[in-house]
């Protein structure tokens, strides 16, 4: 079967209404219990490596007549289920049921000290969907969630009707250019986080780093830093970095079965664990438009959309452009 890639430049739209949120500095627990999500959150119990944990999720149904279809949204490493609010509302308007899990180790879910793997997170999600009676769904994955979405579609191909990868990390195999790091090194880096470092991290995800795009995420992460349980959060974060580094999915893209929409920001230059690489080598990495074109050639049925003047999070930086592409792709 011929493999084709379609490169579409879609118009730039505004970033939308900035949220007027008060700046809060008090500590927040690593389960984010007091932090509001845009829709009700429920907890799904799981047992992993002998530990009882809970997987948080939002299951949102359209208020008007639904179209009978479900979309599952996978968050990135540093953006959790709450970051999908605008996308959830757009999908609801179009009649979709929307399921948004916080994966184990992230957001409002438990932060166990376990071996994290994309296979485990995919299996957890499949069990959650079974409990909700969702047999098939379109799957949308952003950043690290894109890697998970690839593994989910590979493991459960009959369950995925369509696959959307938004600036997925793992379009290159980081092991080829970034030296391996110990868990101890990654854990220490997480323990050494500061609000200033977090602000630089989040601002770097956007081509035009306006505070209204990232400051609420900085605020939340900074409040977690002062939790008495922050070392547990930090350990889970370090283990997640190991998962990303040690479990590439780039070499599986040619095996994907469902139709795929690959959306990337023109200005995205994200490189996981870049601080551990040779600066001259790192300069050759993270060129998302080029990486996406190569990936699209390998995926059997793929449409590629490059969003101009946009960084790593199109659904926040250029929501109208992202939702236009998403809506068009999900239409039967």
N, C-alpha and C positions, 0 to 999 in steps of 0.2 A: 504493500500500500504506500502510495506517495506521501511523504511527510511535507507539510506546508506550514509556513509561518506567515501571518498577516500582520504587518506593522501599521498601526493606526495611531495617528497623532490626534488627540481629542482636545477640545478647547479648554482653556483655563477658566475656572470660575472662582468666585470669592471663597474665603475660608468659612463664611457663615457667621452667625452671631456669637460673639465672645461671651462666655459664661461669666457672670458676675458672682464669683464665689469668694467668701471671706477667707483670708489667709489664716490658717490655724497652725499652731506649733506644738500642741500637747501630744504626748505619746499616743500611739495607737497600737493595739495588739496585732500580732502577725497573722491572725485570722481576719483582720479588717472588720471585726464584728460591728463596730459603731460607724463604719463608713458606708454611706448610702450608695446603693446601685440604682440604676434607673427603673428597674422592674424587680418584683419580688424574687428573692433568692431562696432556693431550697437546697438541702444537703442529701447526697446519695451515699449511703454507707458502703465501704469496701474494706476488705482485709488484704494487706500487702505485706509480705515477708513477716507474717505473724502480728502485724500492727493493725489495729482498727483505725481507719481514717475516714474522712468525709470529703466528698467531691461536691463543691458548690456549683450551682447552675441556675440559669434563668430559662424558663420554658414559657414563651410568650405567644399567645394566640391572637389572631386578628379580631378586632371588635366587630367588623362587618363580615360579610360573607367571605369565607376563605376559599382559596383555590385548591385545597387538598394537598398542597405540597409543603415540605419542610426544608428549611435551610439551617445548617449547623455552622456556627462561627467559631474558629479556633484563634485564640489570641496569640500575640507574640510574647517574648520573654519578659519584657518590661512594660507591656500594655496588657491589661487584664480584660475580663469580660465587660467591665463598665466602659471601656474605650469604644465599644461597638454601638453605643446608644443611637447615634444618628443613622447608622446602617440598619439597626433593628427597626427603627421607626419607618424608614423607607420600605423595608421588606413587608412590614405589617400593612402599610398602605396598599401594597400590591397583592395582599391576601395570603402571604406566606405565614406559616407557623415558624417560629425561630427559636432554636435551642442554642444556648450559649454557655458552655461549661468553663469554669476555671479549672485548669488541669491540676492534678495533685502536685503540690510544691509551689503553686502560684496563687495569687489573689486571695480569695476567701476560703480556699481549700486548705486541707491539712498540709503541713510541711515536714513529712517524715524523713528520717535519715535512712535512705534506701538506695538501691541501684536504680537510677532513672534511665529509662529507655523509651524510644518512640514506640516500640512494640507494646510496652506496658501501657503507655498513655492511650494508644489506639484501642487496646483491649478494654481499658477502663471506660472509654467513650462508647464503645460498642455495647457494653453492659448497661450503661446509662440509657442509651437509646432503646435497648430491649425493654428496660423498665418503663419507658414512656410509650411503648408501642410504636416506635418509629422504625419501620423496616427499611425504608430508602429515604435518601435526602441528598440535596445538593450540599457540598462541603466547601466552605470558604476559609482559607488559612492565611494569616498575615505573619510575616517574618518567621520566627521559630514555628509558629502555627502552620506555616507553609510546609516546613519539613514534616511536621506531624500529619498534615493533610495528605502528603504524598504517601507516607507509610500507611495511613488509614485506607487510602484508595487501593494501594497495592495488596493489603491484607484482606480487605473486604470489598472487592471490586463490584460485586452484585448489589451492594448497598449504596453506592455512590452514583447518582444520576448525572451530575455535572461537578466539575472540580475547578475552583477558582484559587489561584495562587497570587497573593498580593505581596510584592517585594519579598519573596521567600528567601531567607538566608539559606545557604547550602547550594546556591547555583554554581558554586565552586567548592572543591574539596580542600578545606583549610589545612589538612594534614600535609599537603604538598608544599606549603610555603610558610606556615607558622609552626615553630618548634613546639613539641608537646610540653605541657605544664602539669605539675603535680597537683593533686587535690589541695594539698597544704598551701601552695602558692595562690591558687584561685580563692581559697577560703580566706586567707589573710587579706587579699585585695578587697573582698567583700566586707570584711570587718573594718577596713580602713576607709570605707566610703564616708563622704561628707556631703552636706547639702550643696556645696559649691561644685563638687565633682558630679553630683547627680544632675545639677542644672546644665552643666556642659554636655553630659551624656544625652539628655533629652533634647536640648537645643540642636544638637548635631544630627538628629533624625530629620530635620526639616530644612528644605532649601531656603525658605524665608523664615528664620526662627523668631516668630512673634510670640511674646509671652502667653497670649491667650491660647496658643496651641499646646503648650507644654507645662505651664506653671502649675496646674492642678495635679499633674503627675509627679512633678518635683515635690510639691507639698506633701502628697501622700507618702512617697518614698522616704522623705526626710522625717516624717512623723514616725514611721516604722523604725528608723534608725535608733530612736530613743526608747524603744520597747525593751523591757527586761528580757524578752525572748528573742531579741534580734539575732543572736548567734545562730539560732535554729533556722531563721529565715536565710541568713548568710550562707549556712551550710547547704541548704537546698538550692540556693542560687549557684553556688560553686559546682555542685553536682550536675546542675542543668547545663552549665558551660561544658563540662566534660562530655555530657550526652551529645551536645551539638558537635563538638570537635571529633569525637570518636565514632559517631554513627552517621556518616554522610549518606545522603539520598540521591546525590547528583547522578550516580551511575544507574539509578533505577528509573529515570524519567522515560526512557524508551519503552518501558514495560507498562506504562499507564494505559488503562482501558477506556475511561470515560472521556468525553470531550473536555478540554481544558482551556480556561481563560487565564492567561498570564499577564498580570498588570504590574508594571514597574514605574517608579519615578525616574524621570530623565536625569536628575541630579543625585540620585541615591549612590552613595559610595560606602555603605556599611561593610565593615570587615570585622567578624567576630574575633576577639582576642588580639586585635591589631597591635596593642601595646607590647606584645611579646615577640613581634616579628621584626626583621631587619627593615628599617624605614624605607630603604630603596626597593626592597621586595614588595612591601606593603603598597607602595605607589602603583604597582602593576595590578593590584587586586580591587575588588569592589566596584568594577565598572558595570553597573547593572544593565544598561541598555545592550552592551555587547554580550554580557553573560546570558541575558534573556533571549537574544536572537539565537545564540548557539543552543540554548535549552529548547527553544521552540522548534528548531530543526530536528531535535531528537524525539520530541513528543509526537506520537502518531496523529493526534487530532488536536491541534493547538491554535488558538488565536492570541496574538500578542498585541497588547496595548501599552504604549509608552506615554505617560502623562507628562507634558512639558513643564519645566520649571518646578519640579516637585521632588521631594526627598523620599524618605523611607516609609512614610505613612500617608499614602494618598487619601485614604478614607477620612483622615482628619485634616490634611492640608488642602486637598482639592476635592471635597466631598461630592459636589455636584458632578464633576467629571467621573469620579470613581463609580458613583451610583448609576450614572447613565450607562457606563460600560457593563456594570453588573446586571442591571435590569434587562438590557438587551440580550445578554448571554443567557439569562435564566428563563427567558420567555420560551414556551414550548414551540 
